[in-house]
């Protein structure tokens, strides 16, 4: 089992470090699923998802070892586009338009 400590979102113009806190663990068939929570500033998170190039996500475990998460360009384009639309809806609702 990999005990995670923190995560680093590294985008084109922003690097977002965040501590992770385990919420719960569940099992799905023979696979264990771990759920974590973290706090990010809204504007920095929005800037991260505006990265045109595929960002890097690194996980740091409790022993200090770093683990790189690779995202394909196609998957990034699709996911980032959906999340940018969500940010747009949030921005519209914040302005009360």
KEZA-635252 format. One line per field, with one value per residue: x, z, y of N, C-alpha, C, CB in turn; chain; residue in one letter. Coordinates in nm, 3 decimals, decimal comma, padded with zeros to 5 digits. Each point is the difference from the previous one (the first is absolute). Glycine has a CB too. Layout:
<sites>
n.X: X / ...
n.Z: Z / ...
n.Y: Y / ...
ca.X: X / ...
ca.Z: Z / ...
ca.Y: Y / ...
c.X: X / ...
c.Z: Z / ...
c.Y: Y / ...
cb.X: X / ...
cb.Z: Z / ...
cb.Y: Y / ...
kette: A / ...
rest: a / ...
</sites>
This chain:
<sites>
n.X: 00,084 / 00,150 / -00,007 / -00,105 / 00,194 / -00,153 / -00,151 / 00,255 / -00,293 / 00,311 / -00,237 / 00,187 / 00,032 / 00,039 / 00,238 / -00,317 / 00,248 / -00,288 / 00,129 / -00,122 / -00,214 / 00,007 / -00,306 / 00,052 / 00,201 / -00,261 / 00,105 / -00,070 / -00,024 / 00,218 / -00,023 / 00,076 / -00,197 / 00,259 / -00,270 / 00,274 / -00,187 / 00,213 / -00,096 / 00,022 / -00,002 / -00,293 / 00,260 / 00,155 / -00,237 / -00,008 / 00,308 / -00,032 / -00,205 / 00,194 / 00,214 / -00,048 / 00,166 / -00,170 / -00,011 / 00,224 / -00,255 / 00,293 / -00,188 / 00,211 / -00,040 / -00,019 / 00,292 / -00,023 / -00,139 / -00,057 / -00,245 / 00,082 / -00,335 / 00,119 / -00,252 / 00,012 / 00,062 / -00,273 / -00,022 / 00,059 / -00,235 / -00,213 / 00,074 / 00,023 / -00,297 / -00,130 / 00,156 / -00,084 / -00,308 / 00,052 / 00,122 / -00,262 / -00,183 / 00,181 / -00,026 / -00,314 / -00,018 / 00,199 / -00,199 / -00,273 / 00,022
n.Z: 00,000 / -00,207 / 00,338 / -00,250 / 00,181 / -00,236 / -00,255 / -00,132 / -00,163 / -00,178 / -00,159 / -00,199 / 00,273 / 00,257 / 00,153 / 00,122 / 00,244 / 00,063 / 00,285 / -00,158 / 00,241 / -00,079 / -00,074 / 00,060 / -00,066 / -00,211 / -00,040 / -00,305 / 00,067 / 00,161 / 00,031 / 00,314 / -00,140 / 00,163 / 00,019 / 00,003 / 00,109 / -00,158 / 00,127 / -00,335 / 00,097 / -00,147 / -00,131 / 00,006 / -00,138 / -00,243 / -00,061 / -00,028 / -00,235 / -00,179 / -00,046 / -00,331 / 00,153 / 00,078 / 00,289 / 00,062 / 00,170 / 00,187 / 00,168 / 00,212 / 00,074 / 00,274 / -00,167 / -00,093 / -00,253 / -00,192 / -00,075 / -00,297 / 00,022 / -00,319 / -00,034 / -00,291 / -00,082 / 00,041 / 00,304 / -00,027 / -00,199 / 00,192 / 00,264 / -00,102 / -00,124 / 00,278 / 00,154 / -00,201 / 00,061 / 00,313 / -00,037 / -00,151 / 00,245 / 00,203 / -00,167 / -00,002 / 00,315 / 00,058 / -00,156 / 00,164 / -00,348
n.Y: -00,118 / 00,217 / 00,107 / 00,232 / 00,179 / 00,132 / -00,029 / 00,156 / 00,109 / 00,004 / 00,223 / 00,080 / 00,143 / -00,236 / -00,162 / -00,072 / -00,087 / -00,148 / -00,105 / -00,258 / 00,050 / -00,338 / 00,133 / -00,294 / -00,213 / -00,057 / -00,288 / 00,095 / -00,355 / -00,039 / 00,357 / 00,083 / 00,235 / 00,160 / 00,206 / 00,199 / 00,223 / 00,173 / 00,265 / 00,059 / 00,310 / -00,065 / 00,097 / -00,279 / -00,158 / 00,199 / -00,044 / -00,316 / 00,033 / 00,221 / -00,273 / 00,072 / -00,223 / -00,255 / 00,193 / -00,181 / -00,134 / 00,000 / -00,219 / 00,146 / -00,338 / 00,113 / -00,015 / 00,336 / -00,186 / 00,263 / -00,211 / 00,166 / 00,012 / -00,077 / 00,225 / -00,183 / 00,302 / -00,151 / 00,050 / 00,314 / 00,049 / -00,124 / 00,142 / 00,292 / 00,000 / -00,070 / 00,224 / 00,238 / -00,070 / 00,030 / 00,290 / 00,098 / -00,079 / 00,160 / 00,265 / -00,004 / -00,026 / 00,249 / 00,195 / -00,105 / -00,095
ca.X: -00,084 / 00,073 / -00,055 / 00,029 / 00,018 / -00,034 / -00,013 / 00,051 / -00,054 / 00,099 / -00,053 / 00,083 / 00,033 / -00,030 / 00,025 / -00,088 / 00,023 / -00,110 / 00,002 / -00,113 / -00,058 / -00,081 / -00,139 / -00,042 / 00,045 / -00,109 / 00,042 / -00,084 / 00,044 / 00,125 / 00,083 / -00,024 / -00,009 / 00,035 / -00,051 / 00,073 / -00,046 / 00,106 / -00,046 / 00,069 / -00,061 / -00,082 / 00,064 / 00,116 / -00,052 / -00,052 / 00,118 / 00,056 / -00,080 / 00,014 / 00,125 / -00,021 / 00,082 / -00,037 / 00,072 / 00,057 / -00,052 / 00,091 / -00,045 / 00,110 / -00,046 / 00,043 / 00,144 / 00,067 / 00,019 / -00,091 / -00,060 / -00,047 / -00,124 / 00,005 / -00,131 / 00,014 / -00,048 / -00,142 / -00,077 / 00,011 / -00,085 / -00,141 / -00,029 / 00,021 / -00,109 / -00,118 / 00,023 / -00,007 / -00,142 / -00,049 / 00,050 / -00,079 / -00,129 / 00,024 / 00,025 / -00,127 / -00,082 / 00,061 / -00,033 / -00,145 / -00,059
ca.Z: 00,000 / -00,012 / 00,088 / -00,063 / 00,085 / -00,070 / -00,145 / -00,068 / -00,134 / -00,066 / -00,129 / -00,080 / 00,071 / 00,143 / 00,073 / 00,117 / 00,096 / 00,097 / 00,090 / -00,018 / 00,119 / -00,040 / 00,043 / 00,031 / -00,086 / -00,030 / -00,092 / -00,116 / -00,034 / 00,070 / -00,006 / 00,103 / -00,051 / 00,103 / -00,030 / 00,072 / -00,018 / 00,003 / -00,017 / -00,100 / -00,026 / -00,121 / -00,114 / -00,040 / -00,060 / -00,132 / -00,084 / -00,033 / -00,105 / -00,124 / -00,064 / -00,131 / -00,002 / 00,102 / 00,124 / 00,072 / 00,135 / 00,078 / 00,134 / 00,095 / 00,104 / 00,137 / 00,008 / -00,075 / -00,140 / -00,094 / -00,099 / -00,111 / -00,067 / -00,140 / -00,061 / -00,145 / -00,052 / -00,033 / 00,126 / 00,061 / -00,075 / 00,028 / 00,141 / 00,030 / -00,063 / 00,086 / 00,125 / -00,032 / -00,009 / 00,138 / 00,055 / -00,060 / 00,070 / 00,135 / -00,014 / -00,033 / 00,122 / 00,099 / -00,041 / 00,013 / -00,129
ca.Y: 00,118 / 00,125 / 00,102 / 00,129 / 00,117 / 00,124 / -00,004 / 00,119 / 00,022 / 00,084 / 00,042 / 00,088 / 00,124 / -00,010 / -00,124 / -00,001 / -00,108 / -00,013 / -00,115 / -00,090 / -00,061 / -00,115 / 00,009 / -00,136 / -00,109 / -00,094 / -00,107 / -00,025 / -00,135 / -00,030 / 00,120 / 00,100 / 00,137 / 00,098 / 00,133 / 00,105 / 00,136 / 00,101 / 00,138 / 00,081 / 00,130 / -00,005 / 00,064 / -00,079 / -00,122 / 00,039 / 00,024 / -00,132 / -00,064 / 00,076 / -00,042 / -00,062 / -00,120 / -00,097 / 00,025 / -00,112 / -00,018 / -00,083 / -00,038 / -00,024 / -00,090 / 00,032 / -00,023 / 00,105 / -00,039 / 00,066 / -00,088 / 00,081 / -00,041 / 00,042 / 00,024 / 00,014 / 00,128 / -00,012 / -00,007 / 00,132 / 00,093 / -00,029 / 00,027 / 00,142 / 00,075 / -00,016 / 00,074 / 00,144 / 00,033 / 00,007 / 00,127 / 00,108 / 00,002 / 00,053 / 00,143 / 00,066 / -00,002 / 00,091 / 00,136 / 00,017 / 00,038
c.X: 00,088 / -00,068 / 00,041 / 00,003 / -00,049 / -00,002 / 00,050 / -00,060 / 00,093 / -00,048 / 00,097 / 00,047 / -00,017 / 00,040 / -00,080 / 00,034 / -00,118 / 00,020 / -00,125 / -00,046 / -00,093 / -00,140 / -00,050 / 00,060 / -00,119 / 00,054 / -00,103 / 00,053 / 00,130 / 00,096 / -00,039 / 00,003 / 00,025 / -00,051 / 00,072 / -00,067 / 00,121 / -00,064 / 00,088 / -00,071 / -00,068 / 00,074 / 00,121 / -00,044 / -00,052 / 00,116 / 00,064 / -00,076 / -00,005 / 00,130 / -00,031 / 00,082 / -00,045 / 00,081 / 00,056 / -00,065 / 00,093 / -00,061 / 00,123 / -00,053 / 00,060 / 00,149 / 00,080 / 00,025 / -00,106 / -00,048 / -00,064 / -00,126 / 00,002 / -00,143 / 00,022 / -00,058 / -00,149 / -00,088 / 00,001 / -00,093 / -00,147 / -00,036 / 00,011 / -00,112 / -00,126 / 00,016 / -00,001 / -00,145 / -00,062 / 00,046 / -00,078 / -00,137 / 00,014 / 00,018 / -00,129 / -00,087 / 00,056 / -00,038 / -00,148 / -00,067 / -00,112
c.Z: 00,000 / 00,087 / -00,054 / 00,101 / -00,069 / -00,150 / -00,056 / -00,140 / -00,067 / -00,141 / -00,071 / 00,079 / 00,151 / 00,054 / 00,129 / 00,090 / 00,097 / 00,085 / -00,023 / 00,134 / -00,046 / 00,058 / 00,041 / -00,100 / -00,022 / -00,094 / -00,111 / -00,060 / 00,075 / 00,003 / 00,111 / -00,063 / 00,117 / -00,044 / 00,089 / -00,023 / 00,008 / -00,017 / -00,101 / -00,012 / -00,135 / -00,122 / -00,050 / -00,068 / -00,141 / -00,098 / -00,043 / -00,115 / -00,129 / -00,073 / -00,133 / -00,013 / 00,112 / 00,126 / 00,059 / 00,137 / 00,071 / 00,137 / 00,085 / 00,109 / 00,135 / 00,020 / -00,077 / -00,146 / -00,088 / -00,104 / -00,107 / -00,062 / -00,141 / -00,054 / -00,150 / -00,045 / -00,028 / 00,125 / 00,069 / -00,070 / 00,035 / 00,143 / 00,034 / -00,060 / 00,085 / 00,128 / -00,024 / -00,013 / 00,139 / 00,065 / -00,056 / 00,067 / 00,141 / -00,006 / -00,028 / 00,126 / 00,108 / -00,029 / 00,012 / -00,129 / -00,034
c.Y: 00,125 / 00,106 / 00,137 / 00,114 / 00,127 / -00,021 / 00,133 / 00,004 / 00,100 / 00,030 / 00,091 / 00,121 / -00,008 / -00,136 / 00,007 / -00,118 / -00,006 / -00,124 / -00,082 / -00,053 / -00,112 / 00,017 / -00,138 / -00,098 / -00,092 / -00,108 / -00,014 / -00,130 / -00,027 / 00,120 / 00,097 / 00,139 / 00,096 / 00,136 / 00,101 / 00,133 / 00,094 / 00,137 / 00,071 / 00,134 / -00,005 / 00,055 / -00,079 / -00,130 / 00,028 / 00,021 / -00,132 / -00,064 / 00,080 / -00,035 / -00,069 / -00,128 / -00,092 / 00,028 / -00,129 / -00,004 / -00,096 / -00,026 / -00,026 / -00,091 / 00,038 / -00,022 / 00,105 / -00,033 / 00,068 / -00,101 / 00,087 / -00,059 / 00,058 / 00,012 / 00,015 / 00,133 / -00,004 / -00,001 / 00,136 / 00,098 / -00,019 / 00,038 / 00,148 / 00,084 / -00,007 / 00,082 / 00,150 / 00,046 / 00,012 / 00,130 / 00,118 / 00,011 / 00,057 / 00,151 / 00,077 / 00,007 / 00,092 / 00,145 / 00,028 / 00,042 / -00,096
cb.X: -00,183 / 00,075 / 00,008 / -00,106 / 00,195 / 00,100 / -00,199 / 00,217 / -00,244 / 00,189 / -00,231 / -00,123 / -00,067 / -00,190 / 00,233 / -00,182 / 00,252 / -00,157 / 00,135 / 00,083 / 00,016 / 00,205 / -00,040 / -00,214 / 00,241 / -00,177 / 00,121 / -00,050 / -00,110 / -00,027 / 00,024 / 00,101 / -00,165 / 00,204 / -00,226 / 00,215 / -00,229 / 00,171 / -00,087 / 00,076 / 00,173 / -00,204 / -00,078 / 00,132 / -00,061 / -00,202 / 00,038 / 00,073 / -00,135 / -00,134 / 00,112 / -00,045 / 00,195 / -00,056 / -00,148 / 00,220 / -00,241 / 00,199 / -00,216 / 00,109 / -00,024 / -00,227 / -00,046 / 00,103 / 00,099 / 00,117 / -00,041 / 00,235 / -00,128 / 00,226 / -00,092 / -00,013 / 00,226 / 00,064 / 00,057 / 00,238 / 00,168 / 00,006 / 00,083 / 00,248 / 00,098 / -00,039 / 00,136 / 00,222 / -00,012 / 00,004 / 00,228 / 00,119 / -00,074 / 00,106 / 00,229 / 00,012 / -00,067 / 00,191 / 00,194 / 00,038 / 00,218
cb.Z: 00,122 / -00,235 / 00,202 / -00,207 / 00,110 / 00,186 / 00,012 / 00,134 / 00,072 / 00,139 / 00,088 / -00,202 / -00,204 / -00,029 / -00,100 / -00,132 / -00,019 / -00,157 / 00,171 / -00,228 / 00,132 / -00,010 / -00,153 / 00,099 / 00,086 / 00,031 / 00,187 / -00,045 / -00,230 / -00,069 / -00,248 / 00,177 / -00,183 / 00,070 / -00,067 / -00,022 / 00,099 / -00,093 / 00,237 / -00,127 / 00,141 / 00,143 / 00,086 / 00,190 / 00,229 / 00,109 / 00,118 / 00,239 / 00,179 / 00,102 / 00,226 / -00,099 / -00,097 / -00,176 / 00,043 / -00,126 / -00,072 / -00,124 / -00,090 / -00,049 / -00,170 / 00,079 / 00,025 / 00,210 / 00,072 / 00,036 / 00,173 / -00,045 / 00,220 / -00,032 / 00,211 / -00,029 / -00,101 / -00,204 / 00,025 / 00,066 / -00,187 / -00,168 / 00,055 / 00,006 / -00,226 / -00,094 / 00,087 / -00,117 / -00,223 / 00,016 / 00,024 / -00,219 / -00,135 / 00,070 / -00,083 / -00,240 / -00,054 / 00,028 / -00,153 / 00,235 / -00,078
cb.Y: -00,125 / -00,059 / -00,156 / -00,084 / -00,112 / 00,131 / -00,161 / -00,004 / -00,046 / -00,099 / -00,023 / -00,077 / 00,118 / 00,162 / -00,028 / 00,113 / 00,028 / 00,118 / 00,127 / -00,064 / 00,218 / -00,150 / 00,198 / 00,087 / 00,014 / 00,181 / -00,120 / 00,249 / 00,010 / -00,239 / -00,029 / -00,151 / -00,069 / -00,133 / -00,093 / -00,128 / -00,056 / -00,163 / 00,005 / -00,206 / 00,120 / 00,023 / 00,220 / 00,098 / -00,087 / 00,108 / 00,220 / -00,028 / -00,102 / 00,185 / -00,026 / 00,226 / 00,127 / -00,173 / 00,197 / 00,015 / 00,044 / 00,094 / -00,098 / 00,226 / -00,183 / -00,064 / -00,243 / 00,065 / -00,222 / 00,222 / -00,183 / 00,072 / -00,010 / -00,114 / 00,113 / -00,250 / 00,042 / -00,126 / -00,245 / -00,047 / 00,000 / -00,186 / -00,227 / -00,037 / -00,047 / -00,231 / -00,192 / -00,015 / -00,118 / -00,253 / -00,102 / -00,035 / -00,198 / -00,218 / -00,050 / -00,083 / -00,235 / -00,161 / -00,002 / 00,058 / 00,095
kette: A / A / A / A / A / A / A / A / A / A / A / A / A / A / A / A / A / A / A / A / A / A / A / A / A / A / A / A / A / A / A / A / A / A / A / A / A / A / A / A / A / A / A / A / A / A / A / A / A / A / A / A / A / A / A / A / A / A / A / A / A / A / A / A / A / A / A / A / A / A / A / A / A / A / A / A / A / A / A / A / A / A / A / A / A / A / A / A / A / A / A / A / A / A / A / A / A
rest: x / x / x / x / x / x / x / x / x / x / x / x / x / x / x / x / x / x / x / x / x / x / x / x / x / x / x / x / x / x / x / x / x / x / x / x / x / x / x / x / x / x / x / x / x / x / x / x / x / x / x / x / x / x / x / x / x / x / x / x / x / x / x / x / x / x / x / x / x / x / x / x / x / x / x / x / x / x / x / x / x / x / x / x / x / x / x / x / x / x / x / x / x / x / x / x / x
</sites>
